[in-house]
Every structure is written in structure tokens, then in C-alpha cells.
């Protein structure tokens, strides 16, 4: 590919060699025909269904600009379905927000049932090119066409008014093939990440249920796990002996405990406003207002946190990472959530309630082996996640430069 030195409105910044013609501007209605899908209810979906099908909600949760593998099936008679011919672009006809429904996906497989509330676009143009075009810069133009407040809609006549810049078909196919290869890489990395996460979940279940156990250095069993309660392992600390200059910490489900300055929450704190904040040290665990959903977070950094949080420090010698994994396990979170006080956003887990949660604690060396094994899996997941994010950013950059 080569970059254009001068930027023209109807010539992309990045092009494949051999193409130099200007892209033509057309209204979408000049190059496409529009129709609607036919309703497929949730109850019509069956793993034993004979016809692959796509429902509009799946465009938000499962599919990108190219649908290469259809996840749902139905047994509804084909006489009552709208079947694809393999050259369609589908766009949701309604949704909660304009930007949500401004998403386009190419269907290149024949015989796929296209559900109700889907706009169907058929055109001599390459559907993969059109879907990528509409899902990149064209997405915001799509969103601008949507109408409604509590529920927004996109109608065929609105779609038809959309301006489309497009090259000749050979260049469309070249672009679509290249982006398809990038999409394949993204799909493979996404699948690899999901498989690793599923493997970790299965291994955790076996390790914490003790159906799978490590041996000591002599090949012997470790001692039985000790039945205890959280209050015997951790204590509640409220250390406010600081001058307010330590970094304010955010306790998040996604990233754990991080400096607030590293997040997008730009809130200013005067030193007197943080005087009653609690000091958090590396090795401390923190119960937040979201722990009933996402578990207990672990701190690797020094800072201060809101007095609304409960800071935990171990009373006995532990291997931190063992409890770091335990406190994120679904079974533990379920037991923890049973102790909450309040409703909705105001749910709180008091230390006295946390202290009653039953725990089984293995020998310190077995804690280490379990934690190190799970952390090694986490490292693999993080490595794949980084590669996945890089691939997505690479595609985003391409979309910004390969379309007009």
C-alpha cells in the first residue's frame, strides 16, 4: 500500500498500488435496494435448529463488520423467513442509542435467516466493503440519521440519503480482502483468549474444590486445608496517619486498584478533603461498593482511598496471590454478595459481615503453587489480550486511512 502525499476529498490517504482513480460520490439509494428482515423470536432459537439465523440484538454483542460464522439457529419454516443470498449488508432498525444502531455487518453466506428489526441492503458493490465503510467513518453519519428519544430508529429512506464514496469494484474487493485478513486475526485472538479464560475457570474450580491438588517437593500430599472464617485471616484497618499527599486510589473491577490520576476521572482533591482517607499499602485488599459484583481488589501500590472502602490486612502469613485469585472466584463472590447491606447502588459489605464468610485455607506452600499456576495462565491471557488490542488498533488506523 502507498500513502497519498496530498489529501483530496474523494481519494483515500492509503491505497493499494495500481489504483489511482477518484472515488465516486453516490447516494446509497442510487447503488442499493432496501428491505426488512422477518421476525425471529427468542423462543424460536434452538441449538437443534436447521436454519442459521441472525437476530438484530446479536449485531451488538457478537458480530463485527463481517459475519463469517453464524451463532444461532432456528426451526421456523423457511416459508416464514427472510433468507440471505450472500450479498447483504444488515443494519439494526432500532435500538437504545443512535451510535448503538449505527453498525453494519456483511452477510456473505447464503440461506441465513435475517430477523425482524433489521434493515437489509443489497447492492452490486462488495458487501464487505460497504459494511466496513458504514462501520468506520460512515458510522457517525449513520448515527446522525437515527430518529427517536427513548428508542431510536433507522428507516430505509434515511439510509438511502446517505452519501457514499466508493471506488471501482476491483479496489473494493482488494480493500475487503485485506480487512478480512485483519478480521480473521482478530477473530482467532478473540477465540484464543476465550479458550484460555474458560480453561482458567475450569482449573480454578478443580483447585479450589480440591479435586486437583499439588504435591510437596517429596511427592507427598500437603496437609488438609484449614476450615476457618475470613475474620481469622484478615483484619480491618483504618490507618489515617498520612498528610494527604499520597496519591488518591481508585478501586475498579476492570483494572484493580490504580492511582486515580491514571484514570479518566479528573477530580481535584484539596488536602483537607482527604484527611480522613484511609492509607492503602501494597499487600492490602480492599472491599469496595462493587465487591458484591466483582470481588475484592488487591493493591500493589501505596496511596489513600475513600473511607467508604474497607481495607483488609492479613493477620497471619499468607501468599497474597492465592487470595487474590480466590477473591475473584465466582463462588466466593456469590457468598460475599449474600452479606450485602442495602439495595442497588448503595450495597455495602461491612467488615463484620465479611468476617463471617467461611474460607478453606491451604498450607502456605500449596497456596504459592496454586497462585503461581493461575498467575501463569493470567500472563498468557494478558499476552493474548495485548495482541488482540494491537490488532484492533491496527484495524482502526486502517479504517481511518483507507476510506473517504
Residue pairs with C-beta under 8 A, 6 or more apart in sequence:
1 14
1 15
1 16
1 17
2 14
2 15
2 16
2 17
3 13
3 14
3 401
4 11
4 12
4 13
4 14
4 15
7 13
8 22
9 404
10 22
10 23
10 24
10 25
10 165
10 404
11 22
11 23
11 404
12 23
12 401
12 402
12 403
12 404
13 400
13 401
13 402
14 398
14 401
14 402
15 171
15 402
16 171
16 174
16 175
16 178
19 167
19 168
19 170
19 171
19 174
21 167
21 168
23 165
23 166
23 167
23 404
24 165
24 166
24 167
25 163
25 164
25 165
26 163
26 164
26 166
27 160
27 161
27 162
27 163
27 164
28 121
28 159
28 160
28 161
28 162
28 163
28 164
29 159
29 160
29 161
31 123
31 124
31 125
31 164
31 166
32 121
32 122
32 123
32 125
32 130
32 160
33 121
33 122
33 123
34 119
34 120
34 121
34 156
34 159
34 160
35 82
35 120
35 122
35 156
36 82
36 93
36 116
36 117
36 118
36 119
36 120
36 156
37 56
37 82
37 90
37 113
37 114
37 115
37 116
37 117
37 118
37 120
38 80
38 81
38 82
38 113
38 114
38 115
38 116
39 115
39 116
39 117
40 53
40 55
40 74
40 76
40 81
40 113
40 115
40 116
42 55
44 53
44 74
44 75
44 76
45 53
45 55
45 72
45 73
45 74
46 73
46 74
46 75
47 73
48 73
48 75
49 72
49 73
49 74
49 75
49 76
50 73
50 74
50 75
51 73
51 74
51 75
51 76
51 78
51 81
51 83
51 111
51 112
51 113
52 70
52 72
52 73
52 109
52 111
52 112
52 113
53 70
53 72
53 73
53 74
53 76
53 81
53 112
53 113
53 114
53 115
54 63
54 67
54 70
54 72
54 90
54 107
54 112
54 113
54 114
54 115
54 118
55 72
55 115
56 92
56 93
56 94
56 95
56 115
56 116
56 117
56 118
58 71
58 72
59 90
59 91
59 92
59 103
59 105
59 118
60 92
60 95
60 100
60 103
62 71
63 105
64 105
64 135
64 183
64 186
65 104
65 105
65 106
65 128
65 131
65 132
65 135
65 179
65 183
66 105
66 106
66 108
66 128
66 131
66 132
66 179
66 180
66 183
67 105
67 106
67 107
67 108
67 109
67 112
68 108
68 183
68 184
68 187
70 109
70 112
74 81
74 113
76 113
78 113
81 113
81 114
82 113
82 114
82 120
83 110
83 111
83 112
83 113
83 114
84 107
84 109
84 110
84 111
84 112
84 113
84 114
85 110
85 122
86 107
86 108
86 109
86 110
87 108
87 122
87 123
87 127
88 106
88 107
88 114
88 120
88 121
88 122
88 127
89 104
89 105
89 106
89 107
89 120
89 121
89 122
89 123
89 127
89 130
89 131
89 134
90 104
90 105
90 107
90 114
90 118
90 119
90 120
90 121
91 101
91 102
91 103
91 104
91 105
91 118
91 119
91 121
91 134
91 142
91 154
91 159
92 100
92 101
92 103
92 117
92 118
92 119
92 154
93 101
93 117
93 118
93 119
93 153
93 154
93 155
94 101
94 117
94 148
94 151
94 152
94 153
94 154
95 101
95 151
95 152
96 151
96 152
97 152
98 143
98 144
98 146
98 152
99 139
99 140
99 143
100 152
101 142
101 143
101 146
101 152
101 153
101 154
102 134
102 139
102 140
102 142
102 143
102 146
102 154
103 135
103 139
104 121
104 130
104 131
104 134
104 135
104 138
104 139
104 142
105 131
105 135
106 127
106 128
106 130
106 131
106 132
107 114
107 127
108 127
108 128
114 120
119 154
119 155
119 156
119 159
121 127
121 130
121 159
123 130
124 169
125 166
125 169
125 172
126 169
126 172
126 173
126 176
128 176
128 179
128 180
129 166
129 172
129 173
129 175
129 176
130 164
130 166
132 175
132 176
132 179
132 399
132 403
133 164
133 165
133 166
133 403
134 142
134 162
135 399
136 399
136 400
136 403
137 399
137 400
137 403
138 162
138 164
138 403
141 162
141 163
142 154
142 159
142 162
145 154
145 158
145 159
145 161
145 162
146 152
146 153
146 154
146 158
147 153
147 154
147 155
147 158
165 403
165 404
166 172
167 175
175 402
178 398
179 395
179 398
179 399
179 402
182 391
182 394
182 395
182 398
183 395
185 391
186 388
186 391
186 392
186 395
189 384
189 387
189 388
189 391
190 388
192 384
193 381
193 384
193 385
193 388
196 377
196 380
196 381
196 384
197 381
199 377
200 374
200 377
200 378
200 381
201 330
203 212
203 373
203 374
203 377
204 325
204 329
204 374
206 212
207 213
207 370
207 373
207 374
208 326
208 329
208 331
208 360
210 225
210 360
213 221
213 222
213 366
214 222
214 366
214 369
214 370
214 373
215 221
215 222
216 222
216 365
222 362
222 363
222 365
222 366
223 362
223 363
225 360
225 361
225 362
226 360
226 361
226 362
227 358
227 359
227 360
228 358
228 359
228 360
228 361
229 355
229 356
229 357
229 358
229 359
230 354
230 355
230 356
230 357
230 358
230 359
231 351
231 354
231 355
231 356
232 315
232 316
233 314
233 315
233 316
233 318
233 323
233 359
233 361
234 285
234 312
234 313
234 314
234 315
234 354
234 355
235 312
235 313
235 314
235 315
236 310
236 311
236 312
236 351
237 278
237 284
237 311
237 312
237 313
238 278
238 307
238 311
239 278
239 279
239 311
240 275
240 276
240 277
240 278
240 279
241 279
242 277
242 279
242 304
243 271
244 271
244 272
244 274
244 275
244 277
244 304
245 271
246 279
246 302
246 303
246 304
247 259
247 260
247 261
247 301
247 302
247 303
247 304
248 259
248 260
248 261
248 269
248 274
248 277
248 303
248 304
248 305
249 257
249 258
249 259
249 260
249 280
249 299
249 301
249 303
249 304
249 305
250 257
250 258
250 259
250 260
250 263
250 265
251 257
251 286
251 288
251 290
251 297
251 305
251 309
252 258
252 263
252 297
253 290
253 293
253 294
253 295
253 297
255 263
256 297
256 298
256 299
256 300
257 280
257 286
257 297
257 298
257 299
257 300
257 301
257 303
257 305
258 301
259 301
259 303
260 267
274 304
276 307
277 304
277 305
277 306
277 307
278 304
278 305
278 306
278 307
278 309
278 311
279 302
279 303
279 304
279 311
280 286
280 299
280 301
280 302
280 303
280 304
280 305
280 311
281 299
281 302
281 313
282 299
282 300
282 301
282 302
283 299
283 313
283 314
283 320
284 298
284 299
284 311
284 312
284 313
285 296
285 297
285 298
285 299
285 311
285 312
285 313
285 323
285 324
285 327
286 296
286 297
286 298
286 299
286 305
286 309
286 310
286 311
286 312
287 296
287 309
287 310
287 312
287 349
287 351
287 354
288 297
288 309
289 308
289 309
289 345
289 346
289 347
289 348
291 297
291 333
291 336
291 349
292 333
292 336
292 337
292 340
292 347
292 349
293 333
293 337
294 328
294 333
295 327
295 328
295 329
295 332
295 333
295 336
296 312
296 327
296 328
296 336
297 327
298 320
298 323
298 324
298 327
305 311
308 348
310 349
310 350
310 351
310 354
312 351
312 354
314 320
314 323
317 364
318 361
318 364
318 367
319 364
319 367
319 368
319 371
320 371
321 368
321 371
321 372
321 374
321 375
322 362
322 367
322 368
322 370
322 371
324 371
325 370
325 371
325 374
325 375
326 332
326 359
332 357
335 357
335 358
336 349
336 354
336 357
339 349
339 350
339 353
339 354
339 356
339 357
340 347
340 348
340 349
340 353
341 347
341 348
341 349
341 350
341 353
342 348
361 367
362 370
